[in-house]
Amino acid sequence: MTEERKQDYTRRITQASRGMIVVLTFEMALDYLTDVRQAKTEQERNAAIRRVKRCVSALHDALNYEYELSFVLMRLYNYVNECMDKALFRRDDAWLEEPEKIMSRLHSAFEEAVKSDDSEAVMQNAEAVYTGLTYGPEGMNTSFDNAGRGFRA
């Protein structure tokens, strides 16, 4: 994943509701799965697999077991982790196909569910981001509003 993409995720997370953070975690996992396939060295590949597993672990930790659906999702996340382990230790990219399908379908489902989520952003004291108000030589400019952040004496 490029540094620009990481910065984009960071910006989007600061503006996101709880549901949108789950969607972003799925997107990150899918990006890291792409990184696994595009890795040039064994080290890069293993690092990308560990990043996918961390995303899946974050999704697993976010489950609310008061709902029966959480137990189904838990089993899916465990299966994805199993497949990632097999891809890692057997060095076989064929084990990446199922996790990619599962994560893609879950991403689509959560993305649809988030459309009806009207909760506020989780990070209340984050800086405001404005994109497209002005244009520069390289396209749209992004402005950050730091007013009201930090400590005041």
C-alpha positions as CSV (number, residue, x, y, z in Angstrom):
1,M,0.0,0.0,0.0
2,T,1.4,3.4,-0.9
3,E,2.0,6.2,1.6
4,E,-0.6,8.3,-0.2
5,R,-3.2,5.5,0.3
6,K,-2.3,5.2,4.0
7,Q,-2.7,8.9,4.4
8,D,-6.1,8.7,2.7
9,Y,-7.2,5.9,5.1
10,T,-6.0,8.0,8.1
11,R,-8.0,11.0,6.9
12,R,-11.1,8.9,6.3
13,I,-10.9,7.2,9.7
14,T,-10.7,10.5,11.5
15,Q,-14.0,11.5,9.8
16,A,-15.7,8.1,10.1
17,S,-18.6,6.7,12.2
18,R,-18.2,3.3,13.9
19,G,-19.8,1.5,11.0
20,M,-17.7,3.3,8.4
21,I,-14.5,2.3,10.3
22,V,-15.5,-1.4,9.8
23,V,-16.0,-0.7,6.1
24,L,-12.6,1.0,6.0
25,T,-11.0,-2.0,7.8
26,F,-12.4,-4.3,5.1
27,E,-11.0,-2.0,2.4
28,M,-7.6,-2.0,4.0
29,A,-7.6,-5.8,4.3
30,L,-8.5,-6.1,0.6
31,D,-5.7,-3.7,-0.3
32,Y,-3.3,-5.7,1.7
33,L,-4.5,-8.9,-0.1
34,T,-3.6,-7.2,-3.3
35,D,-0.2,-6.4,-1.8
36,V,0.3,-10.1,-1.0
37,R,-0.2,-11.0,-4.7
38,Q,2.0,-8.1,-5.9
39,A,4.9,-8.7,-3.5
40,K,8.3,-9.1,-5.1
41,T,10.0,-10.8,-2.2
42,E,9.0,-13.4,0.4
43,Q,9.5,-10.8,3.1
44,E,7.1,-8.3,1.5
45,R,4.6,-11.1,1.0
46,N,4.8,-12.3,4.6
47,A,4.5,-8.7,5.9
48,A,1.4,-8.2,3.8
49,I,-0.2,-11.4,5.0
50,R,0.4,-10.3,8.6
51,R,-1.3,-7.0,7.9
52,V,-4.3,-8.8,6.5
53,K,-4.4,-10.9,9.6
54,R,-4.3,-7.7,11.8
55,C,-7.2,-6.2,9.9
56,V,-9.2,-9.5,10.4
57,S,-8.3,-9.4,14.1
58,A,-9.5,-5.9,14.4
59,L,-12.8,-6.9,12.8
60,H,-13.0,-9.9,15.1
61,D,-12.4,-7.7,18.1
62,A,-15.2,-5.3,17.0
63,L,-17.9,-8.0,17.1
64,N,-20.8,-7.5,19.5
65,Y,-21.8,-11.0,20.8
66,E,-25.2,-9.8,21.9
67,Y,-26.3,-10.5,18.3
68,E,-26.4,-13.9,16.8
69,L,-24.9,-12.7,13.5
70,S,-21.6,-12.0,15.4
71,F,-21.1,-15.7,15.8
72,V,-21.4,-16.3,12.1
73,L,-19.0,-13.5,11.4
74,M,-16.6,-14.8,14.0
75,R,-16.5,-18.2,12.2
76,L,-15.9,-16.5,8.8
77,Y,-13.1,-14.4,10.3
78,N,-11.5,-17.5,11.8
79,Y,-11.7,-19.2,8.4
80,V,-10.1,-16.3,6.7
81,N,-7.3,-16.3,9.3
82,E,-6.8,-20.1,8.7
83,C,-6.5,-19.6,5.0
84,M,-4.0,-16.7,5.5
85,D,-1.9,-19.0,7.7
86,K,-2.0,-21.7,5.1
87,A,-1.0,-19.2,2.4
88,L,1.8,-18.0,4.7
89,F,3.3,-21.3,5.7
90,R,2.6,-23.3,2.5
91,R,3.7,-20.3,0.3
92,D,0.7,-20.9,-1.9
93,D,-1.3,-18.0,-3.2
94,A,-4.2,-20.4,-4.0
95,W,-5.2,-20.0,-0.4
96,L,-5.9,-16.3,-0.9
97,E,-8.9,-16.8,-3.3
98,E,-11.5,-17.7,-0.6
99,P,-10.5,-14.9,1.8
100,E,-10.6,-12.4,-1.0
101,K,-14.1,-13.5,-2.0
102,I,-15.3,-13.5,1.6
103,M,-13.8,-10.1,2.5
104,S,-15.1,-8.6,-0.7
105,R,-18.7,-9.8,-0.1
106,L,-18.6,-8.7,3.5
107,H,-17.2,-5.3,2.5
108,S,-20.1,-4.9,0.1
109,A,-22.7,-5.9,2.7
110,F,-21.3,-3.6,5.4
111,E,-21.0,-0.8,2.9
112,E,-24.7,-1.1,2.1
113,A,-25.5,-1.3,5.9
114,V,-23.5,1.9,6.6
115,K,-25.7,3.9,4.2
116,S,-28.5,3.8,6.8
117,D,-26.0,4.6,9.7
118,D,-26.5,8.2,10.8
119,S,-24.3,8.1,13.8
120,E,-21.6,10.8,14.4
121,A,-17.9,10.4,13.8
122,V,-16.1,8.5,16.4
123,M,-13.3,11.1,16.7
124,Q,-15.0,14.3,17.8
125,N,-11.9,16.5,18.1
126,A,-10.4,15.6,14.7
127,E,-9.5,18.3,12.2
128,A,-12.0,19.2,9.5
129,V,-10.9,18.3,6.0
130,Y,-12.2,20.2,2.9
131,T,-11.4,18.9,-0.5
132,G,-12.1,20.5,-3.9
133,L,-12.7,24.1,-2.7
134,T,-9.7,25.3,-4.7
135,Y,-7.7,23.8,-7.5
136,G,-3.9,23.8,-7.8
137,P,-1.6,22.8,-10.6
138,E,-1.9,19.1,-9.6
139,G,-5.7,19.0,-9.3
140,M,-7.9,19.5,-6.3
141,N,-6.4,21.0,-3.1
142,T,-7.2,19.6,0.3
143,S,-7.3,22.0,3.3
144,F,-7.2,21.2,7.0
145,D,-8.9,23.2,9.7
146,N,-7.0,23.0,13.0
147,A,-9.2,25.5,14.8
148,G,-10.4,24.2,18.2
149,R,-7.8,21.4,18.5
150,G,-5.3,20.9,21.2
151,F,-4.9,22.5,24.6
152,R,-5.6,26.1,25.5
153,A,-4.0,28.0,28.4
